[in-house]
Amino acid sequence: MAQLSQVWRRLITYVKGNNIEELSQTISLQKETNFPTKQVNKKTQKALELDDSNLRKILFHQRLQTSIEKWTRSTNLLRFAVSDRQFYQDIYDLYSEGALKPEVVSELMGKLDGSAGFYPIILFQRLEDFYQRWCQGEFIDAPPAFNFPQQKMLQLRAKGINIGLKQIDINTGLNVLILLLELHRYAQTREHLRQQIIFYPSGQRDTENFFTSQLLRVINYSDSVEIGNFSNVVGEFLQGANLSGAYLGDANLTEVNLSHANLSGAYLGDANLTGVNFTGANLSAANLGDSNLSGANLSHANLRRADLSSSNLSGANLTHADLSRTDLTHADLSSSNLAFTDLSHGDLSSANLRDANLNNAQLNQAILFGANLSDAHLRNVDLTGADLCRADLSGAELHTATLRGANLSDSILFSTNLQDADLTAADLSYAKLNSANLHNAILQEAIILGADLSNVDLGSVKLNQADLSGVNLNEADLSQADLSEAILLGTDFSYANLSGSNLSGSNLTGAILSGADLSHTNLSYAILGGADLSSANLDDLRWNENLQWDGVRGLDKAVNIPPALKQQLGLW
C-alpha cells in the first residue's frame, strides 16, 4: 500500500486543467511500472480502481471549475481570453459524453460561489448565447470546419468510443441548459443578481409571441434518441424555472421537478405530467386541459383561473392549492387529496371526485352540477351557495359541512352523513336522502319539496320555517327536531319519531301522522286541518287552547291522548 500512496501523491501534483486522458495514461503507466500483475493482490487492485475513480471525479470537477473561470476572463483589450469559437469547442469537449448529475452541479456551484474568478453575469450571457444557437441547430448543421459535434464524435470514435452525432449534440445542449437553470436559481436568491440573470428556457413571451415553443422542441429533440430522455436528464433541475407562457402541448414531462416554477399562462394541454412535482408552482391561467396529472404533487400551487377540463388528476396531491375560478369540468379527481384547497367559484361540472379528500376545502359558489362525489370526504367543507344539482353524494362524509343556500335539488344523498351540517336555505327539492344522517343539522328555511327522507336520522335537526310539503318522512327520526313555523302540507310522517319535537306554528294541513310518536311534542298554534293522527302517540302532547281540531282525522284511534285534550274534544 506504500507504493499506492506514492502513485496518489504523484498524481495530485498535476497542474490544474490537465487532460483527463493524459492522467489516465499516467495512472496506467504507474500500475505497470510499480505493480506487476502477478504481484498485485485483489485487495490492492480494488483500492487502485477506487482511487482511480475518485481521482477522475476530482480532476473532472476541477476541470469544470477551471474552464468556467477561464471562459469569463478578459484580456487587456477588453476581449475574452477564450474566443467564441474556442468557447463553443470547449463546451462540446466538456459536456458531450454524459449527463451532469445533481451532486456534480451542486458541488460545482458551491466551489464557484467561493471563487474570486467567478463572474456569474458574464458566464450566463455566454452560456445563453450558446443555448440559443444550439436550439436553432447551428452547431450540428455547420460545415465540417465548424461542426463541433462532428469533430467530437470523430475524436471519440478514434479512441473506440462509439457515440452518435445526435447524442453528442443532445448531451451538450442539455448540460448547458442545466447550467443555465442553476445560474438562474442561484441568481434569484441574490438581490444584486436577481434582475440581471433571468433565464427563459422556452424563450421570453411578448405581445407578439404569447406562447413560446423553444423548450418543447428541445424536449422532442432530446426524446428522439430515447423516450423520457429529457425528463431523466433535466427533470430534477427544472425547479424554480421560468416557463411563463411556454407552449408545452403533448410534452412528456413525467416525474420532473417543477416545484416553485413559474408556468403562468403556459399551455400544457394533452401533456404527460404523471408524477410531476408542482409544489408551490405558479400555474395561474395555465391551460392543462386533457393533460395527465395522475399522482402529481400540486400542493400549495397557484392554479387560479387555470383550465384543467377533462384532465386526469386521479391520486394527485392538491392540498392547500389555489384552484379558485378554475375550470375542472369532466376532470378526474378520484382519490385525490384536496384538503384545505380553495375551489371557490370553480367549475367542476360532471367532475369525478369519488373518494376524494375535500376536508376543510373552500367550495363556496362552486359549480358541481352532475359531479360524482360518492364516498368523498367533505368534513368542514364550505359549500355555501354551491350548485350540486344532480350531484352524486352517496356515502359522502359531510359532517359539520356548510351548505347554506346550496342547490342540492335532485341530488343523490343515499347514506350521506350530514350530521351537524348547516343547510340553511338550501334547496333539497326531490333529493334522494334515503338512510342519510341529518342528526342535529340546520335546515332552517330549506326547501325540501318532494324529497325522500324515509328512515332518515333527523334527530335534533333545525327545520324551522323549512318547506317540506309532500316530503316522505316515513319512519324518520325527528326526535327533538325544531319544525316550528315549517310548511308541512301533505307531508308523510307515518310512524316517524317526533318525540320532543317543536311543531309550533307549523302548517300540517293534510299531513299524515298515523302511527307517529308525538309524545312531548309542541303543537301550539299549529294548523292541523285534514291531518291524519290515526294510531299516533300523543302522550304529554302540548297544544294551545285555541288550536283548531276540526277536520283532524283518526283522533279516535290515537293513543295516550292527554285527559285535558280528551275532555276538550269530548272523547270520554
Secondary structure, 3 states (H helix, E strand, C coil): CHHHHHHHHHHCCCCCCCCHHHHHHHHHHHHHHHCCHHHCCHHHHHHHHHHHHHHHHHHHHHHHHHHHHHHCCECCCCCECCCHHHHHHHHHHHHCCCCCCHHHHHHHHHHHHCCCCCCHHHHHHHHHHHHHHHHCCCCCCCCHHHCHHHHHHHHHHHCCCCCCHHHHHHHHHHHHHHHHHHHHHHHHCCCCCCCCCCCCCCCCCCCCCCCECHHHHHHHHHCCCCCCHHHHHHHHHCCCCECCCEECCCCECCCCECCCCECCCCECCCCECCCCECCCCECCCCECCCCECCCCECCCCECCCCECCCCECCCCECCCCECCCCECCCCECCCCECCCCECCCCECCCCECCCCECCCCECCCCECCCCECCCCECCCCECCCCECCCCECCCCECCCCECCCCECCCCECCCCECCCCECCCCECCCCECCCCECCCCECCCCECCCCECCCCECCCCECCCCECCCCECCCCECCCCECCCCECCCCECCCCECCCCECCCCECCCCECCCCECCCCECCCCECCCCECCCCECCCCECCCCCCCCCCECHHHCECCCHHHHHHHCCC
